[in-house]
Amino acid sequence: MKTKLRALTSLALVSAFALAACGGEMDTQVEDQGTPDPSASEEAGADTAGSDGDTESETEGEAGAVDPADREAREVGGPETRLAVTYDGGVAVIDGATLETIDQFEAEGFVRVNPAGDGRHVFLSEGSSFRLLDLGTWGEPHGDHNHYYVTEPYFSEVTVDGDAPGHVVSHDGIGTLFFDGTGEIHSFDLAELSVESDLETEVAETEDAHHGVAVVLEDGSRFETLADRSGARFLDADGEEIARSEECPGVHGEATGPDHIIAVGCEDGALIWDGEAFTKIDAGEDFARSGNLFAHPDSPIFLADYRTDESGEEPMTSVALINTETQSITTTDIDAPYNFRSLARGPEGEALVLAEDGQLHVIDPETGEHIEHVQVLDEWTEPEEWQEPRPAIRLVDDIAYITDPENQQIHMVDLTSFEVINSGDLDFIPNEIAAADGRPAEGVPEEQGHDHGEHGHEEHDHDHADSEDDHDHDRAEAEHGHDHDEDHDH
């Protein structure tokens, strides 16, 4: 069943951008299951595009000029992916099928982007705040299926303010924002995210300010890193500490795996929280730092970067495979350098590494063997400063989106055929990338904000809320391995 759904996803995307390239008319009613409709991008951007085809909004940078409630929503036949791509001075919203720019918005300073976790919004770290951007794609549960909608993107004035915004995490339907400058933890229900109203958050604090991360669970309990960066602790809903480990020097890189396992990287291995106790998995070397971890909902193995040069001057060429069942760490040589934006997990849990040889390396996480290599980019070299653009990868189902700063492009790789199936030109140099796939997160109220009685249900296919939907939700939670390099201040 999973293989069939992934094949449909890829074929749908191929059909979408192929029809768009032919310039033919396309019916706005989508017939195939999960088929993204390129006309959604054209219609969504129609009001902001100039007569010369420029997709840049006339009100760029003036988020309050249009009431977000006035945007027209349109029902589509399945989830439609949209991408948020940052560049020097702004952020662009990209259609995930055609790779065309839907809209662009100005932003101040160096901005970072993270999925909010609800399948619709992203947070930009802009100055001293997290700022909410609506990518304009979402789904709503309705009985045993979902309904999907698109509208114009909207860069809001909804912010959560604080000193040095850092990690964004989503888990159990709860979003968590961490401020490095104060150690403040702001949590909220993902179902309450909206650019139409202020966001109310629950606030807690770590023992002291530090570059860290927290995960708040549905019952109010939380996982958080220690202020001296020596490990992590777990607190109950009343804020009482129930477990602590100081066996993880340089703690960094939270990711959530199956059965609600939370893992963080250390300078000598990894630290695992299984819901009851901490377990340290030793790397077997004096210094072997894993600073960014990536999980898959069906795999007990976490993919992580692996640096053995304590000075950080030598490039990383091996990745770590952290097995939480056997409590062991193995490494696999990539035969080429890579960096902290190079890692992701494939649809079957494959370890994906985008290396400086321009290839996407596909690795079996169980054996460490290389399954496939896909030439996507020209050879490239990691820039000296971590803020400078370099290729980055994001996954949605079986599609890998890969940025190409050198050629000002973005590429789509189908991980069922291991082929580059589309490339889009950009009028800016891409830096960071995040994706929203339009699927509703767990906890989103049924029929929120729409009268489904007006829709012709027989005229389109439904995305049924079965085990496959649950798999997609879990994957969204599992793939938020964070792209914060350890060797910088931010």
C-alpha positions as CSV (number, residue, x, y, z in Angstrom):
1,M,0.0,0.0,0.0
2,K,2.8,2.5,0.9
3,T,4.6,1.8,-2.4
4,K,1.4,2.4,-4.4
5,L,0.8,5.7,-2.6
6,R,4.3,6.9,-3.2
7,A,4.1,6.0,-6.9
8,L,0.9,8.0,-7.2
9,T,2.6,11.0,-5.6
10,S,5.5,11.0,-8.0
11,L,3.3,10.4,-11.1
12,A,1.0,13.2,-9.9
13,L,3.8,15.6,-9.7
14,V,5.2,14.6,-13.1
15,S,1.8,15.2,-14.7
16,A,1.3,18.5,-12.9
17,F,4.5,20.2,-14.1
18,A,4.4,18.5,-17.5
19,L,1.0,20.0,-18.3
20,A,2.1,23.3,-17.0
21,A,5.1,23.3,-19.3
22,C,2.9,22.5,-22.3
23,G,0.9,25.7,-21.6
24,G,-2.4,23.9,-22.0
25,E,-5.6,24.7,-20.1
26,M,-6.1,22.6,-17.0
27,D,-9.4,21.9,-15.2
28,T,-9.3,23.3,-11.7
29,Q,-11.0,20.2,-10.4
30,V,-8.3,17.6,-9.8
31,E,-9.4,14.1,-10.7
32,D,-6.5,11.9,-9.6
33,Q,-5.7,10.9,-6.0
34,G,-3.3,13.3,-4.4
35,T,-2.6,15.2,-7.7
36,P,-1.3,18.7,-7.1
37,D,-3.0,21.2,-9.4
38,P,-0.5,23.7,-10.9
39,S,-3.4,26.1,-11.5
40,A,-3.5,26.5,-7.7
41,S,-0.2,28.4,-7.9
42,E,-1.4,30.5,-10.9
43,E,-4.7,31.4,-9.2
44,A,-3.2,32.0,-5.8
45,G,-0.7,34.4,-7.3
46,A,-3.1,36.1,-9.8
47,D,-3.9,39.0,-7.6
48,T,-0.2,39.8,-6.8
49,A,1.5,39.1,-10.1
50,G,2.2,42.1,-12.4
51,S,1.4,42.2,-16.0
52,D,5.0,41.5,-16.9
53,G,4.8,38.1,-15.1
54,D,6.6,39.3,-12.0
55,T,5.4,37.2,-9.0
56,E,6.6,39.7,-6.4
57,S,3.7,41.1,-4.4
58,E,3.0,44.9,-4.8
59,T,2.6,45.0,-1.1
60,E,5.8,43.1,-0.4
61,G,6.9,43.7,3.2
62,E,3.5,45.2,4.2
63,A,2.0,42.1,5.8
64,G,-0.9,44.0,7.3
65,A,-2.0,45.6,4.0
66,V,-4.5,42.8,3.2
67,D,-6.8,41.1,5.7
68,P,-5.8,37.4,5.6
69,A,-9.4,36.5,6.2
70,D,-10.3,38.0,2.8
71,R,-8.2,35.5,0.9
72,E,-10.3,33.2,-1.3
73,A,-9.8,29.5,-0.5
74,R,-10.2,26.8,-3.2
75,E,-10.7,23.1,-2.6
76,V,-8.4,20.8,-4.5
77,G,-8.2,17.1,-5.0
78,G,-5.3,16.2,-2.7
79,P,-2.5,17.6,-0.6
80,E,-0.4,20.2,-2.4
81,T,3.1,20.8,-1.3
82,R,4.5,24.3,-1.0
83,L,8.1,25.4,-0.1
84,A,9.4,28.3,1.8
85,V,12.9,29.3,0.6
86,T,14.9,32.0,2.2
87,Y,17.3,34.4,0.4
88,D,19.2,37.5,1.3
89,G,16.4,40.0,2.2
90,G,13.4,37.8,2.1
91,V,11.5,34.5,1.7
92,A,9.8,33.0,-1.4
93,V,6.9,30.6,-1.5
94,I,7.3,27.9,-4.2
95,D,4.8,25.6,-5.8
96,G,5.9,22.0,-4.9
97,A,4.8,20.6,-8.2
98,T,5.8,23.2,-10.8
99,L,8.6,24.8,-8.8
100,E,7.2,28.2,-9.8
101,T,7.4,31.1,-7.4
102,I,4.0,31.9,-6.0
103,D,5.0,35.0,-4.0
104,Q,7.9,36.7,-2.3
105,F,8.1,38.7,0.9
106,E,10.7,41.0,2.3
107,A,12.3,40.0,5.6
108,E,14.9,41.9,7.7
109,G,18.4,40.5,8.3
110,F,19.5,36.9,8.1
111,V,16.4,34.8,8.4
112,R,16.0,31.1,9.2
113,V,13.0,29.0,8.4
114,N,11.4,26.0,10.2
115,P,8.2,24.1,9.6
116,A,5.6,24.9,12.3
117,G,4.5,21.3,12.3
118,D,0.9,21.7,11.2
119,G,1.3,21.0,7.5
120,R,0.5,24.6,6.6
121,H,2.7,27.2,8.4
122,V,6.4,27.9,8.9
123,F,8.2,30.1,11.4
124,L,10.9,32.5,10.2
125,S,13.5,33.4,12.8
126,E,13.7,37.1,12.1
127,G,15.7,39.4,14.4
128,S,14.4,38.8,18.0
129,S,11.2,36.9,17.1
130,F,9.6,33.9,15.4
131,R,7.3,35.2,12.7
132,L,4.5,33.2,11.2
133,L,4.2,32.6,7.5
134,D,1.1,30.9,6.0
135,L,2.1,28.9,2.9
136,G,-1.6,28.7,1.9
137,T,-2.0,24.9,1.7
138,W,-3.8,22.8,4.3
139,G,-6.1,19.9,4.9
140,E,-9.0,19.3,7.2
141,P,-10.3,16.0,8.6
142,H,-13.9,15.1,7.7
143,G,-15.1,11.8,9.0
144,D,-12.9,9.1,7.4
145,H,-11.2,11.4,4.9
146,N,-9.6,14.8,4.5
147,H,-10.5,17.8,2.4
148,Y,-7.7,19.9,1.0
149,Y,-7.5,23.6,0.2
150,V,-5.2,26.3,-1.2
151,T,-5.1,30.0,-0.9
152,E,-2.6,32.9,-1.3
153,P,0.4,32.8,1.0
154,Y,0.5,35.4,3.7
155,F,3.4,36.8,5.7
156,S,1.8,37.8,8.9
157,E,2.6,40.1,11.8
158,V,2.0,37.2,14.2
159,T,5.2,36.8,16.2
160,V,6.5,35.2,19.3
161,D,9.2,37.6,20.6
162,G,12.3,36.8,22.6
163,D,16.1,36.9,22.7
164,A,17.9,34.8,20.1
165,P,15.1,32.5,18.6
166,G,16.5,29.1,18.0
167,H,14.9,25.6,17.6
168,V,11.3,24.9,16.5
169,V,9.9,21.5,17.4
170,S,6.5,19.8,16.9
171,H,5.4,16.7,18.7
172,D,2.0,15.2,19.8
173,G,0.1,18.1,18.2
174,I,2.1,20.6,20.3
175,G,4.6,23.1,18.9
176,T,7.6,24.4,20.9
177,L,9.7,27.4,20.3
178,F,13.1,27.8,22.1
179,F,14.9,31.1,22.8
180,D,18.6,30.7,23.3
181,G,19.1,34.1,24.8
182,T,16.8,33.4,27.8
183,G,16.2,29.7,27.9
184,E,12.5,30.4,27.5
185,I,10.3,27.7,26.1
186,H,7.0,28.7,24.4
187,S,4.5,25.9,23.6
188,F,1.2,26.0,21.9
189,D,-1.5,23.8,20.3
190,L,-0.7,23.4,16.6
191,A,-4.4,23.5,15.8
192,E,-4.5,27.2,17.1
193,L,-1.9,28.4,14.6
194,S,-3.4,31.2,12.4
195,V,-2.2,34.3,10.7
196,E,-5.6,35.9,11.6
197,S,-5.0,36.1,15.3
198,D,-2.3,36.4,17.9
199,L,-0.7,33.2,19.2
200,E,-1.1,32.5,22.9
201,T,1.7,30.3,24.3
202,E,2.5,28.6,27.5
203,V,5.9,29.8,28.8
204,A,8.4,27.8,30.8
205,E,12.1,28.3,31.4
206,T,15.2,26.2,31.5
207,E,17.7,26.5,34.4
208,D,19.6,29.1,32.5
209,A,20.0,30.6,29.0
210,H,21.9,28.4,26.4
211,H,21.8,27.2,22.9
212,G,19.3,24.3,23.5
213,V,16.1,22.7,22.6
214,A,12.9,21.5,24.3
215,V,10.0,19.2,23.4
216,V,6.7,19.7,25.1
217,L,4.3,16.8,25.1
218,E,0.5,16.7,25.0
219,D,0.2,16.2,28.8
220,G,2.4,19.2,29.5
221,S,5.5,17.3,30.4
222,R,8.7,18.2,28.6
223,F,12.2,17.2,27.6
224,E,14.8,19.9,27.7
225,T,18.6,20.3,27.4
226,L,20.7,21.3,30.4
227,A,22.0,24.8,30.6
228,D,25.7,23.7,30.8
229,R,25.2,21.6,27.6
230,S,26.1,18.4,29.5
231,G,22.9,16.5,28.8
232,A,19.2,16.7,29.2
233,R,16.4,16.3,31.7
234,F,12.7,15.4,31.7
235,L,10.0,17.2,33.8
236,D,6.4,16.3,34.5
237,A,3.4,18.6,33.8
238,D,4.0,20.4,37.1
239,G,7.6,21.2,36.2
240,E,9.1,18.7,38.6
241,E,12.2,17.0,37.3
242,I,11.8,13.2,37.2
243,A,14.9,12.2,35.3
244,R,18.3,13.8,34.3
245,S,21.4,12.7,32.4
246,E,24.7,14.6,32.4
247,E,26.4,12.1,30.1
248,C,26.0,14.1,26.8
249,P,28.7,16.8,26.4
250,G,27.9,19.4,23.8
251,V,24.2,18.2,23.6
252,H,22.6,19.2,20.3
253,G,20.3,18.0,17.4
254,E,17.0,16.7,18.9
255,A,14.9,14.3,16.8
256,T,11.9,12.2,17.6
257,G,11.6,8.6,16.5
258,P,9.2,5.7,16.8
259,D,7.4,5.1,20.1
260,H,8.0,8.7,21.1
261,I,11.8,8.1,21.5
262,I,13.6,11.4,21.8
263,A,17.3,11.5,20.8
264,V,20.0,14.2,21.0
265,G,23.5,14.1,19.8
266,C,26.7,14.4,21.9
267,E,30.3,15.0,21.4
268,D,30.9,11.3,22.1
269,G,27.7,9.6,21.0
270,A,24.0,10.1,21.5
271,L,21.5,10.3,24.4
272,I,18.2,8.6,24.2
273,W,15.0,9.2,26.2
274,D,12.5,6.4,25.9
275,G,9.7,7.9,28.0
276,E,10.9,6.4,31.2
277,A,14.7,6.7,31.4
278,F,17.8,8.1,29.7
279,T,20.3,5.8,27.9
280,K,23.7,6.9,26.6
281,I,25.0,5.3,23.4
282,D,28.7,5.7,23.3
283,A,30.5,6.3,20.0
284,G,33.7,4.6,21.2
285,E,35.9,7.6,20.4
286,D,37.2,10.4,22.6
287,F,35.6,12.9,20.2
288,A,32.9,12.0,17.8
289,R,30.3,14.7,17.6
290,S,26.8,14.2,16.2
291,G,25.1,17.6,16.1
292,N,22.1,17.0,13.8
293,L,19.9,13.9,14.0
294,F,17.2,12.6,11.6
295,A,14.6,10.0,12.4
296,H,12.0,7.9,10.5
297,P,8.8,6.7,12.2
298,D,9.4,3.1,11.2
299,S,13.0,2.8,12.0
300,P,14.8,2.5,15.3
301,I,17.9,4.0,13.7
302,F,18.7,7.7,13.7
303,L,20.9,9.2,11.0
304,A,23.4,11.8,12.2
305,D,26.4,13.8,11.1
306,Y,29.7,12.6,12.4
307,R,32.7,14.8,13.1
308,T,35.9,13.5,14.6
309,D,38.0,16.6,14.1
310,E,37.5,18.6,17.3
311,S,38.8,21.8,15.7
312,G,36.1,21.6,13.0
313,E,38.6,22.4,10.3
314,E,38.4,19.1,8.5
315,P,35.2,18.3,6.5
316,M,32.9,15.5,7.6
317,T,33.0,12.5,5.2
318,S,31.2,9.8,7.3
319,V,27.7,9.7,8.8
320,A,26.6,7.9,12.0
321,L,23.8,5.4,12.1
322,I,22.6,5.3,15.7
323,N,20.7,2.1,16.5
324,T,18.4,2.5,19.6
325,E,17.6,-1.2,19.7
326,T,21.1,-2.5,19.7
327,Q,22.4,0.6,21.5
328,S,25.2,0.9,19.0
329,I,26.7,3.4,16.6
330,T,28.1,2.5,13.2
331,T,29.6,4.8,10.6
332,T,29.4,4.8,6.8
333,D,31.9,6.6,4.6
334,I,30.4,8.9,1.9
335,D,33.7,9.3,0.0
336,A,33.0,13.1,-0.2
337,P,32.5,16.0,2.2
338,Y,29.0,17.1,3.3
339,N,27.7,19.5,5.9
340,F,24.8,20.0,8.4
341,R,22.2,20.8,5.7
342,S,23.0,17.6,3.7
343,L,21.0,15.0,5.6
344,A,17.5,13.6,5.4
345,R,15.5,10.4,5.5
346,G,13.8,8.7,2.6
347,P,10.3,7.2,2.3
348,E,11.5,3.8,3.5
349,G,13.8,5.2,6.1
350,E,16.8,5.4,3.7
351,A,19.7,7.6,4.9
352,L,20.1,10.4,2.4
353,V,23.3,12.4,2.1
354,L,23.8,15.3,-0.3
355,A,27.6,15.5,-0.7
356,E,30.0,18.0,-2.3
357,D,30.5,15.6,-5.3
358,G,27.0,16.8,-6.3
359,Q,25.5,13.4,-5.7
360,L,22.6,12.4,-3.5
361,H,23.9,9.2,-1.7
362,V,21.2,6.8,-0.7
363,I,22.2,4.4,2.1
364,D,20.6,1.4,3.8
365,P,20.4,2.4,7.5
366,E,20.4,-1.3,8.6
367,T,23.6,-2.3,6.8
368,G,25.3,1.0,5.9
369,E,25.6,0.0,2.3
370,H,25.1,2.5,-0.5
371,I,21.9,1.7,-2.4
372,E,22.0,4.4,-5.1
373,H,23.7,7.6,-6.2
374,V,21.9,10.3,-8.0
375,Q,23.8,13.1,-9.7
376,V,21.9,16.3,-8.9
377,L,24.3,19.1,-8.8
378,D,27.7,20.2,-10.0
379,E,30.6,19.6,-7.6
380,W,30.5,22.3,-4.9
381,T,32.4,23.4,-1.8
382,E,31.0,24.3,1.6
383,P,31.3,28.1,2.2
384,E,33.4,29.2,5.2
385,E,30.6,31.0,7.0
386,W,27.6,29.0,8.1
387,Q,25.1,31.7,7.1
388,E,26.2,31.6,3.4
389,P,24.0,29.7,1.0
390,R,24.9,26.1,0.3
391,P,22.8,23.2,-1.1
392,A,20.1,21.9,1.2
393,I,17.6,19.1,1.1
394,R,14.0,18.6,2.3
395,L,11.8,15.5,1.9
396,V,8.0,15.3,1.2
397,D,6.9,11.7,0.8
398,D,9.1,10.2,-2.0
399,I,10.2,13.6,-3.4
400,A,13.5,15.2,-2.4
401,Y,13.7,19.0,-2.9
402,I,17.3,20.2,-3.3
403,T,18.4,23.8,-3.6
404,D,21.2,24.8,-6.0
405,P,22.6,28.2,-5.0
406,E,25.3,28.2,-7.7
407,N,22.8,28.0,-10.5
408,Q,19.9,29.7,-8.7
409,Q,17.7,26.6,-9.1
410,I,15.7,24.1,-7.1
411,H,15.5,20.4,-8.1
412,M,13.1,17.6,-7.5
413,V,14.4,14.0,-7.1
414,D,12.0,11.1,-7.3
415,L,13.2,8.5,-4.8
416,T,11.2,5.7,-6.4
417,S,13.0,6.1,-9.8
418,F,16.1,7.9,-8.5
419,E,15.8,10.5,-11.1
420,V,15.7,14.3,-11.2
421,I,12.2,14.9,-12.5
422,N,12.0,18.7,-12.5
423,S,14.2,21.7,-12.0
424,G,13.0,25.3,-11.5
425,D,14.8,28.6,-12.0
426,L,14.8,31.2,-9.3
427,D,15.4,34.9,-9.4
428,F,17.4,34.8,-6.2
429,I,20.1,32.7,-4.5
430,P,18.4,30.1,-2.3
431,N,19.6,29.6,1.2
432,E,17.3,27.6,3.7
433,I,14.3,25.6,2.7
434,A,11.2,24.2,4.5
435,A,8.1,22.4,3.3
436,A,4.4,22.2,4.1
437,D,2.7,19.2,2.6
438,G,-0.9,20.3,3.3
439,R,-1.8,17.3,5.4
440,P,-3.5,18.2,8.7
441,A,-1.5,17.6,11.9
442,E,-3.0,15.5,14.7
443,G,-5.3,17.5,16.8
444,V,-6.6,19.8,14.0
445,P,-10.4,20.2,14.6
446,E,-12.7,18.6,12.1
447,E,-14.3,20.9,9.5
448,Q,-12.4,23.9,10.9
449,G,-13.5,27.1,9.1
450,H,-15.3,25.6,6.1
451,D,-18.8,24.5,5.3
452,H,-18.3,21.2,3.6
453,G,-21.9,20.9,2.7
454,E,-21.2,23.3,-0.2
455,H,-18.6,21.0,-1.8
456,G,-19.4,18.3,-4.3
457,H,-17.8,15.3,-2.6
458,E,-18.6,12.9,-5.4
459,E,-16.5,14.9,-7.8
460,H,-13.1,14.2,-6.2
461,D,-11.2,11.5,-4.4
462,H,-10.7,11.7,-0.7
463,D,-7.5,11.2,1.2
464,H,-8.7,8.7,3.8
465,A,-7.6,9.1,7.3
466,D,-6.3,5.5,7.7
467,S,-2.9,4.2,8.8
468,E,-1.2,5.8,5.8
469,D,-2.3,9.2,7.1
470,D,-0.9,8.4,10.5
471,H,2.3,7.4,8.9
472,D,2.5,10.8,7.1
473,H,1.9,12.7,10.4
474,D,4.5,10.7,12.2
475,R,7.0,11.3,9.4
476,A,6.4,15.1,9.7
477,E,7.3,14.9,13.3
478,A,10.2,12.6,12.8
479,E,12.0,14.6,10.1
480,H,12.6,17.8,12.1
481,G,16.3,17.2,12.6
482,H,17.4,20.8,13.0
483,D,19.9,22.6,10.8
484,H,21.7,24.5,13.5
485,D,25.4,24.1,13.1
486,E,27.2,23.9,16.5
487,D,30.2,26.1,15.6
488,H,28.5,29.4,15.5
489,D,26.5,31.8,17.7
490,H,23.0,32.9,16.6
